[in-house]
Amino acid sequence: MNTKALLVAATLSATLIFCAGLRAATELMDQVVAIVDDDIIMASELRERVASLTETLKSRGMEVPPEDTMIRETLDRLILESIQLQKGLRVGIRISDAQLDGAIQNIAAQNRMTIEQFVAALEQQGQSYPQMREQVRREMIIQRVQGGNVNQRIQITPKEVDNFLSSEDGKKLTQPEYHLLHALLPLAPGTNAEDEAAARTYIEQMVKRIRAGQSFEDVVKSASARYKFSGGDIGWRKAEDLPSLFSDIAPTLAKGATSDPIRSDSGFHLIYMEDVRGGEQIVAQTEVRHILIKPTEILTDDQARERVAGLRARAEAGEDFGALAKKYSEDIGSAAEGGELGWTNPGQMVPEFEKAMANTAVGEISEPVHTQFGWHILKVEGRRNQDMTSEALRNKAAEYLHNRKYQEELDAWLQQIRDEAFVDIK
């Protein structure tokens, strides 16, 4: 630790102790402990953060570092936060109350609490809910600032993706995963041929009921007193992580399929494919073009709808939809291409647009559709089922490589902005 840092830590430590001793007797004037570009960090802010971190460490049974270390490291974090928040302010990043409410609801849900329970738990711990909300808002702004600056520093080349997919790590990451349900009809060692045949007949009848549409779990639960099943939900597993008895069979089962009875030394097994992810991905795509009219200060919402309805009538009367889109559509991304949006995947468009596409036959033009962007009419040009397996695997590999590089690039960026900032520790 250098001399300046020691002096700062000692000064701050003395300030904290002095404040604590006089808190009941007199109200101490707050002090500036650091100037960070256009912002300041106050002693009260530092005290609160140190106290909060100390309480968190104690509640988790973790060792609390020495006071001077806590003060120094906490001040460093506050300085970095201030730099990032100022960057967010300069580029206009804002977190709305609705976005903040959603984030806090997620935090409460992760702790298996309602919002009311979460607020009560905070108050029992002596924490302020309004202060907690503002801290979450700060963290959300910082995450956006980090993402916007760090992501652009990360480049994943096609060659990197190819190399990763051919590696052992890549092959393991991109293996399909299976969610299996398992039922075992046990047979005691030495069961005679007649009893084994009866058990086989019984379990084959169960398979027929399941394949006829009855629930796997309901059929297993309805077994007679003579045949008691064990087993349950195996959960999500890759083939290599499944019991050897199932690893060759699982890849052959489609979602919702039940295996034939499998004989082992333990008895007869059934496995049911609850779900599959990461395997072959066939996507139902829609080719579509559209015309968008946006309401403005001089064009009301009703007038925008009437205008797009008029364009629909002209297209229905025989005018070329693409030519109308080029002339009238206000979607600058597609107007020049005659409103062409290409082949779209499920979930790619906003829900109202998706619903209109689904309800419009190939070659037909939809009724006016209202979305957050304005009023649309759309024409469905075609539909197809497209194999997206290779693209999905490459996207998954690229995401993995991106996440692996993210922390390294984040650390480098944080060091850069810290070096570039004006910081004066008092």
KOLGUDO-164725 format. One record per residue: x, y, z of N, C-alpha, C in turn. Coordinates in steps of 0.2 Angstrom, whole numbers, padded with zeros to 4 digits, always signed. Example, Ala and Ser with C-alpha at 12.3 -4.5 7.8 and 13.67 -1.06 7.14 Angstrom:
% KOLGUDO-164725
+0066-0028+0039+0062-0022+0039+0066-0016+0039;+0064-0011+0035+0068-0005+0036+0064+0000+0039;
END
This chain:
% KOLGUDO-164725
+0004-0006+0000+0000+0000+0000+0004+0006+0000;+0003+0011-0004+0007+0017-0005+0006+0022+0001;+0010+0027+0002+0009+0031+0007+0003+0035+0007;+0001+0038+0001-0005+0042+0000-0011+0037+0002;-0011+0031+0000-0017+0027+0001-0018+0026+0009;-0012+0025+0012-0012+0024+0019-0015+0030+0023;-0013+0036+0021-0015+0042+0024-0022+0043+0023;-0025+0041+0017-0032+0042+0015-0036+0037+0020;-0034+0031+0020-0037+0026+0024-0037+0028+0031;-0032+0030+0034-0031+0032+0041-0036+0038+0042;-0036+0043+0038-0040+0049+0038-0047+0047+0038;-0049+0043+0034-0056+0041+0033-0058+0037+0039;-0054+0032+0041-0055+0028+0047-0057+0032+0053;-0052+0037+0054-0053+0042+0060-0060+0046+0059;-0061+0048+0053-0068+0051+0052-0074+0047+0054;-0073+0041+0052-0079+0036+0054-0080+0035+0061;-0074+0034+0065-0074+0033+0072-0076+0039+0075;-0074+0045+0073-0076+0051+0076-0083+0052+0076;-0086+0051+0069-0093+0052+0068-0097+0047+0073;-0095+0041+0073-0099+0036+0077-0099+0038+0085;-0094+0041+0087-0093+0043+0094-0098+0049+0096;-0098+0054+0091-0102+0060+0092-0109+0060+0090;-0111+0054+0087-0118+0054+0084-0124+0055+0088;-0123+0053+0095-0129+0054+0099-0128+0061+0102;-0123+0064+0102-0122+0071+0106-0123+0076+0101;-0121+0076+0095-0121+0082+0090-0121+0079+0083;-0124+0084+0079-0125+0082+0072-0118+0085+0068;-0115+0080+0066-0108+0082+0062-0109+0084+0055;-0106+0089+0053-0106+0091+0046-0104+0086+0042;-0107+0085+0036-0105+0080+0031-0098+0083+0028;-0094+0078+0025-0088+0080+0022-0087+0077+0015;-0084+0081+0011-0082+0078+0004-0076+0074+0005;-0076+0067+0003-0070+0063+0003-0067+0062-0004;-0071+0064-0009-0068+0063-0016-0071+0067-0021;-0068+0070-0025-0071+0073-0031-0069+0069-0037;-0075+0067-0041-0074+0063-0047-0077+0066-0053;-0073+0069-0057-0075+0073-0063-0080+0078-0060;-0086+0078-0062-0091+0083-0060-0095+0081-0054;-0093+0076-0051-0097+0073-0045-0093+0073-0039;-0096+0072-0033-0093+0072-0027-0095+0066-0023;-0091+0063-0019-0093+0058-0014-0092+0060-0007;-0098+0059-0003-0098+0062+0003-0096+0056+0008;-0094+0059+0014-0092+0054+0020-0098+0050+0022;-0104+0053+0022-0110+0049+0024-0111+0044+0019;-0110+0045+0013-0111+0040+0008-0106+0034+0009;-0100+0036+0010-0095+0030+0011-0097+0027+0017;-0099+0030+0023-0101+0027+0029-0106+0022+0028;-0111+0024+0025-0117+0020+0023-0115+0013+0019;-0111+0014+0014-0109+0009+0010-0105+0004+0014;-0100+0006+0018-0096+0002+0022-0100-0002+0027;-0105+0001+0030-0109-0002+0035-0113-0007+0032;-0116-0006+0026-0120-0011+0022-0116-0017+0020;-0110-0016+0018-0106-0021+0016-0104-0026+0022;-0102-0022+0027-0100-0026+0033-0106-0030+0036;-0112-0028+0036-0118-0031+0038-0119-0037+0033;-0118-0036+0027-0119-0042+0022-0114-0047+0023;-0108-0046+0024-0103-0051+0025-0104-0055+0031;-0106-0051+0037-0108-0055+0043-0114-0059+0042;-0119-0057+0039-0125-0061+0038-0124-0067+0034;-0118-0067+0030-0117-0073+0026-0111-0077+0029;-0109-0075+0035-0104-0079+0039-0097-0078+0036;-0096-0073+0032-0090-0072+0029-0085-0067+0034;-0079-0068+0033-0074-0064+0037-0074-0056+0034;-0075-0052+0039-0075-0045+0037-0067-0042+0037;-0065-0039+0031-0058-0037+0031-0057-0031+0036;-0051-0030+0037-0049-0024+0042-0052-0018+0039;-0054-0013+0044-0057-0007+0043-0054-0003+0037;-0048-0002+0037-0044+0002+0032-0045-0001+0025;-0045-0008+0025-0046-0011+0018-0053-0010+0016;-0058-0011+0020-0065-0010+0019-0066-0003+0016;-0063+0002+0019-0064+0009+0017-0061+0011+0011;-0055+0008+0010-0051+0010+0004-0055+0006-0002;-0056+0000-0002-0060-0004-0007-0067-0001-0009;-0070+0001-0003-0077+0004-0004-0077+0010-0008;-0072+0015-0006-0071+0021-0009-0069+0020-0017;-0065+0015-0018-0063+0014-0025-0069+0012-0029;-0074+0008-0026-0080+0006-0030-0084+0012-0031;-0085+0016-0026-0089+0022-0027-0087+0027-0032;-0080+0027-0033-0077+0031-0038-0079+0028-0045;-0078+0022-0045-0080+0019-0052-0087+0019-0054;-0091+0019-0048-0098+0019-0050-0100+0026-0052;-0097+0031-0049-0098+0038-0050-0096+0040-0058;-0090+0037-0060-0088+0038-0067-0093+0035-0072;-0095+0029-0070-0100+0026-0075-0107+0029-0075;-0109+0031-0069-0116+0035-0069-0116+0041-0072;-0110+0045-0072-0109+0051-0076-0109+0050-0083;-0106+0044-0085-0106+0043-0092-0113+0041-0095;-0117+0038-0090-0124+0036-0092-0128+0042-0093;-0127+0047-0088-0131+0053-0088-0129+0057-0095;-0123+0057-0097-0121+0061-0103-0124+0058-0109;-0125+0052-0109-0128+0049-0115-0136+0048-0115;-0139+0050-0109-0146+0050-0109-0149+0044-0106;-0145+0039-0103-0148+0033-0100-0153+0035-0095;-0159+0032-0095-0164+0033-0090-0167+0027-0088;-0169+0025-0082-0172+0019-0080-0179+0022-0077;-0184+0020-0081-0191+0022-0079-0193+0019-0073;-0198+0021-0069-0201+0018-0063-0204+0011-0065;-0207+0010-0071-0210+0004-0073-0204-0001-0074;-0199+0001-0077-0193-0004-0077-0190-0006-0071;-0190-0001-0066-0187-0002-0059-0191-0006-0056;-0198-0005-0056-0203-0010-0053-0202-0017-0055;-0201-0018-0061-0200-0025-0064-0194-0028-0061;-0189-0024-0061-0182-0027-0059-0183-0029-0051;-0186-0025-0047-0187-0026-0040-0192-0032-0039;-0197-0033-0043-0201-0039-0043-0197-0045-0045;-0193-0045-0049-0188-0050-0051-0184-0052-0045;-0181-0047-0041-0177-0048-0036-0181-0052-0030;-0187-0049-0029-0192-0052-0024-0194-0059-0026;-0195-0061-0032-0197-0067-0034-0191-0072-0034;-0185-0070-0035-0179-0074-0034-0178-0076-0027;-0181-0072-0022-0180-0073-0015-0187-0077-0013;-0191-0078-0018-0198-0082-0016-0202-0078-0011;-0202-0071-0013-0206-0067-0009-0211-0062-0014;-0216-0060-0011-0220-0055-0014-0217-0048-0013;-0219-0043-0016-0216-0036-0015-0217-0034-0008;-0223-0035-0005-0224-0034+0002-0220-0037+0007;-0219-0044+0005-0214-0047+0010-0207-0045+0009;-0205-0043+0003-0198-0041+0002-0197-0034+0006;-0202-0030+0005-0201-0023+0009-0201-0024+0016;-0205-0029+0019-0205-0030+0026-0199-0033+0028;-0196-0038+0024-0189-0041+0026-0184-0036+0026;-0184-0031+0021-0179-0025+0021-0179-0021+0028;-0186-0019+0029-0187-0015+0035-0184-0019+0042;-0186-0026+0042-0183-0029+0048-0176-0029+0049;-0172-0029+0043-0165-0029+0043-0162-0022+0044;-0167-0017+0045-0165-0010+0046-0163-0006+0040;-0165-0009+0034-0163-0006+0027-0169-0002+0025;-0168+0004+0021-0173+0008+0018-0175+0006+0011;-0181+0004+0010-0184+0002+0004-0183+0008-0002;-0184+0014+0000-0183+0019-0005-0175+0020-0007;-0171+0019-0002-0164+0019-0004-0162+0013-0008;-0165+0007-0006-0163+0001-0010-0166+0002-0017;-0171+0005-0018-0174+0006-0025-0169+0011-0029;-0166+0016-0026-0162+0020-0029-0155+0017-0031;-0153+0012-0026-0147+0008-0028-0148+0004-0034;-0154+0000-0034-0155-0004-0040-0155+0000-0046;-0158+0006-0046-0158+0010-0052-0151+0012-0054;-0147+0014-0049-0140+0015-0051-0137+0009-0054;-0138+0003-0051-0135-0003-0054-0137-0004-0061;-0144-0003-0062-0146-0004-0069-0143+0001-0074;-0142+0007-0072-0139+0012-0077-0132+0009-0078;-0128+0007-0073-0121+0005-0074-0121-0001-0078;-0126-0006-0077-0125-0012-0082-0126-0010-0089;-0131-0005-0090-0132-0002-0097-0125+0001-0100;-0122+0005-0096-0116+0009-0098-0111+0003-0099;-0110-0001-0095-0105-0007-0096-0106-0011-0102;-0113-0013-0103-0114-0017-0109-0113-0013-0116;-0115-0006-0116-0114-0002-0122-0107-0001-0123;-0102-0001-0118-0095+0001-0120-0091-0006-0120;-0093-0011-0117-0089-0017-0117-0090-0021-0123;-0097-0022-0124-0099-0026-0130-0095-0024-0136;-0095-0018-0138-0092-0016-0144-0084-0017-0144;-0081-0019-0138-0074-0020-0138-0073-0028-0140;-0078-0032-0140-0078-0039-0141-0080-0041-0148;-0075-0044-0152-0076-0046-0158-0075-0054-0159;-0080-0057-0161-0080-0065-0162-0080-0066-0169;-0075-0069-0171-0074-0070-0179-0077-0077-0180;-0079-0078-0187-0082-0085-0189-0077-0090-0187;-0070-0089-0188-0065-0094-0187-0065-0096-0180;-0066-0091-0175-0066-0093-0168-0072-0098-0167;-0077-0096-0170-0083-0100-0169-0082-0107-0171;-0079-0108-0177-0077-0114-0180-0073-0118-0176;-0067-0115-0173-0063-0118-0169-0066-0121-0163;-0070-0117-0160-0073-0118-0153-0078-0124-0154;-0082-0124-0160-0087-0130-0161-0083-0136-0162;-0077-0136-0165-0073-0142-0166-0070-0145-0160;-0069-0141-0154-0066-0142-0148-0070-0147-0144;-0067-0150-0139-0071-0154-0134-0076-0150-0130;-0074-0144-0128-0079-0139-0124-0084-0137-0129;-0083-0136-0135-0088-0134-0140-0093-0140-0141;-0091-0146-0142-0095-0151-0143-0100-0153-0137;-0097-0152-0131-0101-0153-0125-0106-0148-0124;-0104-0141-0126-0109-0136-0125-0115-0136-0130;-0114-0139-0136-0119-0139-0141-0123-0145-0141;-0121-0150-0137-0125-0156-0136-0132-0155-0135;-0137-0159-0137-0144-0158-0135-0145-0160-0128;-0150-0157-0125-0152-0159-0118-0159-0162-0118;-0160-0166-0114-0166-0170-0113-0169-0170-0106;-0175-0168-0106-0179-0168-0100-0183-0174-0100;-0181-0179-0096-0184-0186-0095-0188-0187-0089;-0194-0191-0090-0197-0194-0084-0196-0201-0084;-0195-0204-0079-0193-0211-0078-0198-0215-0074;-0200-0221-0076-0204-0226-0071-0201-0233-0072;-0200-0236-0066-0197-0242-0065-0202-0247-0062;-0203-0253-0066-0207-0258-0063-0203-0263-0060;-0201-0263-0054-0196-0268-0051-0198-0275-0052;-0193-0279-0053-0194-0287-0053-0188-0290-0049;-0190-0294-0044-0185-0297-0040-0181-0302-0044;-0174-0302-0042-0170-0307-0045-0173-0314-0045;-0172-0318-0050-0175-0324-0050-0182-0325-0052;-0185-0319-0054-0193-0320-0056-0194-0325-0061;-0199-0329-0061-0200-0334-0066-0202-0331-0072;-0202-0335-0078-0204-0333-0084-0211-0331-0085;-0215-0334-0081-0222-0333-0082-0224-0326-0079;-0221-0324-0073-0222-0318-0069-0219-0312-0073;-0213-0314-0076-0210-0308-0080-0214-0307-0087;-0217-0312-0090-0221-0311-0096-0227-0307-0094;-0230-0308-0088-0236-0305-0086-0234-0297-0084;-0228-0296-0081-0226-0289-0080-0225-0285-0087;-0222-0289-0092-0221-0286-0098-0227-0284-0101;-0232-0289-0101-0239-0287-0104-0242-0281-0101;-0242-0281-0094-0245-0275-0091-0242-0269-0093;-0235-0268-0093-0232-0262-0095-0233-0260-0102;-0233-0265-0106-0235-0263-0113-0242-0260-0114;-0246-0263-0110-0253-0260-0110-0253-0252-0108;-0248-0251-0103-0248-0244-0101-0245-0240-0106;-0240-0242-0110-0237-0238-0115-0242-0237-0120;-0247-0242-0122-0252-0240-0127-0257-0235-0124;-0258-0234-0118-0262-0229-0115-0259-0222-0116;-0252-0222-0114-0249-0216-0115-0248-0213-0122;-0247-0218-0126-0247-0216-0134-0253-0214-0136;-0259-0216-0133-0265-0215-0135-0267-0208-0133;-0263-0205-0129-0265-0198-0126-0265-0197-0119;-0265-0202-0115-0265-0201-0108-0259-0199-0105;-0259-0195-0100-0253-0192-0096-0249-0198-0094;-0242-0197-0095-0237-0202-0093-0238-0203-0085;-0238-0197-0082-0238-0197-0074-0245-0200-0072;-0250-0199-0075-0257-0201-0073-0257-0209-0074;-0254-0211-0079-0254-0218-0081-0250-0222-0075;-0244-0219-0074-0240-0223-0069-0243-0223-0062;-0246-0217-0060-0249-0217-0054-0255-0222-0053;-0258-0223-0059-0264-0227-0059-0263-0235-0059;-0256-0237-0058-0254-0244-0058-0258-0248-0053;-0259-0254-0054-0263-0258-0049-0258-0259-0043;-0261-0262-0038-0257-0263-0031-0252-0268-0033;-0253-0273-0037-0248-0278-0039-0242-0275-0042;-0243-0270-0046-0237-0267-0049-0236-0260-0047;-0231-0259-0043-0229-0253-0040-0223-0250-0043;-0224-0244-0046-0218-0241-0050-0214-0236-0045;-0208-0235-0047-0204-0230-0044-0201-0226-0049;-0197-0221-0047-0194-0217-0052-0196-0210-0051;-0196-0206-0057-0198-0199-0056-0195-0195-0062;-0194-0188-0060-0192-0183-0065-0184-0183-0065;-0181-0185-0070-0174-0185-0071-0171-0178-0071;-0175-0174-0074-0172-0167-0075-0169-0166-0082;-0166-0161-0083-0162-0159-0089-0155-0163-0089;-0154-0167-0094-0147-0170-0094-0145-0170-0102;-0138-0170-0103-0136-0171-0109-0135-0179-0110;-0134-0182-0116-0134-0189-0117-0129-0192-0113;-0123-0189-0112-0117-0192-0109-0118-0192-0101;-0123-0188-0099-0124-0188-0092-0130-0192-0089;-0133-0195-0094-0139-0200-0093-0136-0207-0091;-0140-0211-0087-0138-0217-0085-0137-0221-0092;-0132-0225-0092-0130-0229-0098-0136-0232-0102;-0141-0235-0098-0147-0238-0100-0151-0234-0105;-0151-0227-0104-0155-0222-0107-0151-0218-0112;-0145-0218-0112-0141-0213-0116-0142-0215-0124;-0143-0221-0126-0144-0222-0133-0151-0221-0135;-0155-0222-0130-0163-0222-0132-0165-0215-0132;-0163-0210-0128-0166-0204-0127-0165-0200-0134;-0159-0200-0137-0159-0196-0144-0164-0198-0149;-0167-0204-0148-0171-0207-0153-0178-0205-0152;-0180-0202-0146-0187-0200-0144-0188-0193-0146;-0194-0191-0149-0196-0185-0150-0199-0182-0143;-0200-0175-0143-0204-0173-0137-0211-0176-0137;-0213-0178-0131-0219-0181-0130-0220-0189-0131;-0214-0192-0133-0214-0199-0135-0212-0203-0129;-0214-0209-0129-0213-0214-0123-0209-0220-0126;-0204-0222-0123-0200-0228-0125-0204-0234-0125;-0201-0239-0128-0204-0246-0127-0201-0248-0120;-0204-0253-0117-0201-0256-0111-0194-0258-0111;-0190-0256-0107-0182-0257-0107-0181-0262-0101;-0178-0268-0102-0177-0273-0097-0170-0272-0094;-0169-0272-0088-0163-0272-0084-0163-0277-0079;-0158-0278-0075-0158-0282-0069-0163-0280-0064;-0165-0273-0064-0169-0271-0059-0176-0272-0061;-0178-0273-0067-0185-0273-0069-0186-0270-0076;-0192-0268-0077-0194-0264-0083-0194-0257-0082;-0191-0253-0087-0191-0246-0087-0195-0243-0092;-0198-0237-0091-0201-0233-0096-0197-0226-0096;-0196-0223-0101-0194-0216-0101-0198-0212-0106;-0200-0206-0103-0204-0201-0107-0201-0195-0108;-0201-0193-0115-0197-0187-0117-0202-0181-0115;-0200-0177-0110-0204-0171-0108-0203-0166-0112;-0196-0165-0114-0194-0159-0118-0187-0160-0121;-0185-0157-0126-0179-0157-0129-0177-0150-0131;-0170-0148-0129-0168-0142-0131-0161-0143-0134;-0159-0139-0139-0153-0139-0142-0151-0144-0147;-0156-0147-0149-0156-0152-0155-0157-0149-0161;-0160-0153-0166-0162-0150-0172-0168-0145-0171;-0167-0139-0175-0172-0134-0174-0175-0132-0180;-0181-0134-0181-0185-0132-0187-0190-0127-0186;-0189-0121-0189-0192-0115-0187-0198-0113-0193;-0204-0112-0191-0209-0110-0195-0208-0103-0197;-0206-0101-0203-0205-0094-0205-0210-0091-0209;-0211-0085-0209-0216-0081-0213-0212-0076-0217;-0213-0076-0224-0211-0070-0228-0216-0065-0229;-0214-0059-0227-0220-0054-0226-0217-0047-0228;-0221-0043-0231-0220-0036-0232-0225-0031-0229;-0224-0025-0228-0229-0021-0224-0228-0014-0226;-0233-0010-0225-0233-0003-0225-0235+0000-0218;-0231+0005-0216-0232+0008-0210-0234+0016-0211;-0239+0018-0207-0241+0025-0207-0240+0027-0199;-0236+0032-0198-0235+0034-0191-0240+0040-0189;-0243+0040-0183-0247+0046-0181-0241+0052-0179;-0243+0058-0181-0239+0064-0179-0243+0069-0176;-0239+0075-0174-0243+0080-0171-0248+0083-0176;-0248+0082-0182-0253+0085-0187-0257+0079-0190;-0255+0073-0189-0259+0067-0191-0261+0063-0185;-0267+0063-0184-0270+0059-0178-0270+0052-0179;-0271+0048-0173-0270+0041-0174-0276+0038-0178;-0282+0041-0178-0288+0039-0182-0286+0041-0189;-0283+0046-0191-0281+0048-0197-0276+0043-0200;-0271+0041-0196-0266+0037-0198-0269+0030-0200;-0274+0028-0196-0278+0022-0198-0282+0022-0204;-0285+0028-0205-0289+0029-0211-0284+0029-0217;-0278+0032-0217-0274+0032-0222-0271+0025-0224;-0270+0021-0219-0267+0014-0221-0273+0010-0223;-0279+0011-0221-0285+0007-0224-0286+0009-0231;-0285+0016-0233-0285+0018-0240-0280+0014-0244;-0274+0014-0242-0269+0010-0245-0271+0003-0246;-0274+0000-0241-0276-0007-0242-0281-0008-0247;-0286-0003-0247-0291-0004-0252-0288-0003-0259;-0283+0001-0260-0280+0002-0267-0276-0005-0269;-0273-0008-0264-0269-0014-0265-0274-0020-0267;-0280-0020-0263-0285-0025-0265-0288-0024-0272;-0288-0017-0274-0291-0016-0280-0286-0017-0286;-0280-0019-0284-0275-0021-0290-0269-0018-0290;-0268-0012-0286-0262-0009-0286-0256-0013-0283;-0250-0012-0285-0245-0016-0283-0243-0014-0276;-0243-0019-0271-0242-0018-0264-0235-0015-0263;-0230-0018-0267-0223-0015-0266-0222-0008-0268;-0225-0006-0274-0225+0001-0276-0228+0005-0271;-0234+0003-0268-0237+0008-0263-0232+0009-0257;-0229+0003-0255-0225+0003-0249-0219+0008-0251;-0216+0008-0257-0210+0012-0258-0212+0020-0258;-0219+0021-0260-0221+0028-0260-0223+0031-0254;-0227+0026-0250-0230+0029-0244-0228+0026-0237;-0225+0021-0237-0223+0018-0230-0218+0022-0227;-0218+0023-0220-0214+0027-0216-0209+0023-0212;-0208+0017-0214-0203+0012-0211-0197+0013-0216;-0192+0017-0213-0186+0019-0217-0182+0013-0219;-0183+0008-0214-0179+0002-0215-0181-0003-0221;-0187-0002-0223-0190-0007-0228-0194-0004-0234;-0195+0003-0233-0199+0006-0238-0196+0006-0245;-0189+0007-0245-0185+0007-0252-0186+0000-0255;-0187-0005-0251-0187-0012-0254-0194-0014-0255;-0199-0010-0255-0206-0011-0256-0209-0014-0250;-0207-0012-0244-0210-0015-0238-0207-0022-0236;-0202-0025-0240-0200-0031-0239-0197-0032-0232;-0199-0037-0228-0196-0038-0221-0192-0045-0222;-0193-0049-0227-0189-0055-0228-0193-0061-0224;-0189-0066-0223-0192-0072-0219-0191-0070-0212;-0196-0070-0208-0196-0069-0201-0197-0075-0197;-0194-0075-0191-0194-0081-0186-0199-0079-0181;-0202-0084-0178-0207-0083-0172-0204-0079-0167;-0207-0073-0164-0205-0069-0159-0200-0063-0161;-0199-0063-0168-0195-0058-0171-0199-0051-0171;-0205-0051-0172-0209-0045-0173-0213-0044-0166;-0216-0038-0165-0220-0037-0159-0226-0041-0160;-0229-0042-0154-0235-0047-0153-0241-0046-0158;-0243-0039-0159-0248-0038-0163-0247-0039-0170;-0241-0038-0172-0239-0039-0179-0239-0047-0180;-0236-0051-0175-0236-0058-0176-0243-0061-0177;-0247-0058-0173-0254-0061-0173-0257-0060-0180;-0256-0054-0182-0259-0052-0189-0256-0057-0194;-0249-0058-0194-0246-0063-0199-0249-0070-0198;-0250-0072-0192-0253-0079-0191-0260-0079-0194;-0264-0074-0194-0271-0074-0196-0272-0072-0203;-0266-0071-0207-0267-0069-0214-0264-0074-0218;-0268-0076-0223-0267-0082-0228-0261-0079-0233;-0257-0084-0236-0252-0082-0241-0256-0079-0247;-0253-0073-0248-0256-0069-0254-0261-0064-0252;-0263-0064-0246-0268-0060-0243-0265-0054-0240;-0269-0048-0239-0267-0042-0236-0271-0042-0229;-0268-0040-0224-0271-0040-0217-0276-0034-0217;-0280-0034-0212-0284-0027-0210-0278-0023-0206;-0280-0016-0205-0275-0012-0202-0273-0015-0195;-0267-0014-0193-0264-0017-0187-0261-0012-0183;-0263-0011-0177-0260-0005-0173-0254-0008-0168;-0248-0005-0169-0243-0007-0164-0240-0001-0161;-0235-0002-0157-0231+0004-0154-0228+0009-0159;-0227+0006-0165-0224+0010-0171-0229+0014-0175;-0235+0012-0175-0240+0016-0179-0245+0011-0181;-0248+0012-0187-0253+0008-0191-0250+0005-0197;-0251-0002-0197-0248-0006-0203-0254-0010-0207;-0252-0011-0213-0255-0017-0216-0249-0021-0219;-0251-0028-0219-0245-0032-0221-0248-0037-0226;-0243-0039-0230-0245-0045-0235-0241-0051-0234;-0244-0056-0233-0240-0063-0232-0238-0065-0239;-0231-0066-0240-0229-0068-0247-0228-0076-0247;-0226-0079-0241-0225-0086-0241-0224-0089-0234;-0224-0095-0233-0223-0099-0227-0218-0105-0228;-0214-0106-0224-0210-0112-0225-0207-0114-0218;-0205-0121-0217-0201-0123-0212-0194-0123-0213;-0190-0120-0209-0183-0119-0211-0179-0122-0205;-0174-0126-0208-0169-0129-0203-0164-0124-0200;-0165-0122-0194-0160-0117-0191-0155-0120-0186;-0154-0127-0187-0150-0130-0182-0143-0127-0182;-0140-0127-0188-0133-0124-0188-0132-0117-0186;-0137-0113-0188-0136-0106-0186-0137-0105-0178;-0142-0110-0175-0143-0109-0168-0137-0112-0164;-0133-0117-0167-0127-0119-0164-0122-0114-0164;-0121-0111-0170-0116-0105-0170-0117-0099-0166;-0124-0098-0165-0126-0092-0161-0124-0094-0154;-0126-0100-0152-0124-0102-0145-0117-0102-0143;-0113-0104-0148-0105-0104-0147-0103-0097-0147;-0105-0093-0151-0103-0086-0151-0105-0082-0145;-0111-0084-0142-0113-0081-0136-0108-0083-0130;-0107-0090-0130-0102-0093-0125-0095-0089-0125;-0093-0088-0131-0086-0085-0132-0086-0078-0130;-0092-0075-0132-0093-0068-0130-0093-0067-0122;-0097-0071-0119-0097-0071-0111-0090-0072-0108;-0086-0077-0111-0080-0078-0109-0075-0073-0109;-0076-0068-0114-0072-0063-0115-0074-0056-0111;-0080-0057-0109-0083-0051-0107-0080-0048-0100;-0079-0052-0096-0076-0050-0089-0069-0047-0090;-0065-0050-0095-0058-0048-0096-0058-0041-0099;-0063-0040-0104-0064-0033-0107-0067-0028-0102;-0071-0031-0098-0074-0026-0093-0069-0023-0088;-0065-0028-0086-0059-0026-0081-0055-0021-0085;-0053-0022-0091-0048-0017-0095-0052-0011-0096;-0058-0011-0097-0062-0004-0098-0063+0000-0092;-0064-0004-0086-0064+0000-0080-0058+0003-0078;-0052+0000-0079-0046+0002-0078-0045+0008-0082;-0047+0008-0088-0046+0014-0093-0050+0020-0091;-0056+0019-0089-0060+0025-0087-0058+0028-0081;-0055+0023-0076-0052+0026-0070-0046+0030-0071;-0042+0028-0076-0036+0031-0077-0037+0038-0081;-0043+0038-0085-0044+0044-0088-0048+0050-0084;-0051+0047-0079-0055+0052-0075-0051+0057-0070;-0054+0062-0069-0051+0067-0064-0054+0065-0057;-0049+0062-0053-0051+0060-0046-0046+0063-0041;-0050+0067-0036-0046+0070-0031-0048+0068-0024;-0045+0063-0021-0047+0061-0014-0044+0065-0009;-0049+0067-0005-0048+0073+0000-0044+0069+0007;
END
